[in-house]
Amino acid sequence: MKPSMLDTDILSEFFRGNPKVIEKVDEYLGEFGFISISIITYYEVLNGLLYKDAKKQLTRFEEFVALNAVIPLTLPMAKIAASIQADLRTKGTEIGHTDTLIAGIAINSELRLVTNNTDHFKRIKDLEIANWMK
C-alpha cells in the first residue's frame, strides 16, 4: 500500500461499518499504524455530527482522531488548491473549494487520496487516487 489520506466519504463509510472499507483500513493500519485525514475532512465530519447532535458518534469520532493524524492546511497547500481551483474553473469543470483544498493537502503531503468521489478528483493533475469502496 502507499501512504494515503482518507477523504470524507470513505471515513463516513468506515464509521457506518462498510465491510470493504473496514478491511482496507485494517490492512492500512497493519502497515502504517495510523490513518491520515485532512483538517477539511475533520471539519466536514465534525460539522455533520454537531448538526445532527449525534453525541455518541461525536465521541467515537474524536477518539478516532486522537489515535490518528489530522493534517493541517498550510500556505503551500492552499496555493496548490487555489491553482487547482483556478485551472478547473477555467475549464468549466469545478469540483468545489473543499475538494480542491483536500486535493492540495494530499498533493503537498505526497499522499494518495482514498475517495469514492473519483469523478471529481480524477480531474486533478498530479493527484493519485484510490477507491476502497470497490
N, C-alpha and C positions, 0 to 999 in steps of 0.2 A: 504494500500500500504506500501511497505518497502522503506526505504531510498535508492535512486538509483542514478546512474550516466549514462548519455546518451552516447552511442558510436557514432562515426562519421556518420554512415549510418542512424541512427534514427534521429539525428539532421538535416541531409540533407533532410530527408523526411518531417520533421517539416517545414523547410523553403520552401519546394516545395508545401506545403499546403495539405499533405496527411491527409484526414479527420480522419482516425483511430488514427494516431499519435497525431494530434492536440487535439482530445478528451482525450487521455491519458495524454498529457501534461497539459491540463486544469484541469483534475482531480488531477494530482500530485501537481500542483501549489496551488490548493484549500486546499490541506492537508499540504504541506511543505513550500509554499511561494516562493520557488526558485528552479531552475534546476542546477544540478551539471554536469560539463563536465571536462575531464582531460585536462591538458596542451597539451597532444598529439593530442587530438581532436581539440583543439583550433588551433594548428599548421596546422593540415591537412586541416581544413576548410579554414583558412586564406591563406594558400599556394594555394589552388584551386581557390579562389576568386581573388587573386593577379595575378595568371597566366592568368585567363580569363579576367582580367581588368574589373571586374564586380563591378563598383563603388557603385551603388545603393544597391546591395546585401551586399557589404562590410560594408557600413554604417549600414544597418539593422542588420548584424551580430554583429558588435561592440556595437550597442545599446543593443542587447540581452545579450551580455557578461557583459556589465556594470550592468545589473539588476540581474545577476545570479552569480554562483560560478565556478571559474576555479581552479581545484585542481592541485597544483604544483607537480613536481616529486621530491621526497626526496630520500636520500640514502637507507632507509629501503624498499621503494617501488622499487627502482632499483634492490636491492638484491633479492626481491621476483620475479621480472620479469626475472632476469638472471637465477634464479633457474628453473623457468618455462621453459624458452627457452632451457636450458641445458637438462632438462628432456624430452621435446618434440623432441629435436634434437637426443637424444639417441634412442628414439622410432621410429625415422623417420617420425614424424608427425608435423613438424614445422609449425607455422602459421604466422611467420613474426615478426620482432622486434617491430614494432609499436603496434601490437595487444598484444604482451606479456607485453609491458610497460603499456598499458591501463589496462590489467588484474591485473598487480602488483599494480597499483594505486587503483583500485576498491577493491581488497582483503585487502590491508593495511588500506584503509579508511572504511572498513566494509560496502561497498555499493554493491548493486545488480547492475550488468551491463545490461543495456537495449540495445539490439542489434538485428539486423535482421541476423547477421552473426553467427547464432547459431552453424553451423557445425564446425567452427574454435574454438569458445570459449567453447563448451561443452567438449573439450579435456583437459581442465584445471581443475584439482582437486581444491576444495575449492572456486571456483568462482561460485557465484549464478548468473544466467542469466534470463532475461525475454525478450520477443519479443512483442513490441507494434504494430507490423505490422499485427498481427494475431488477 
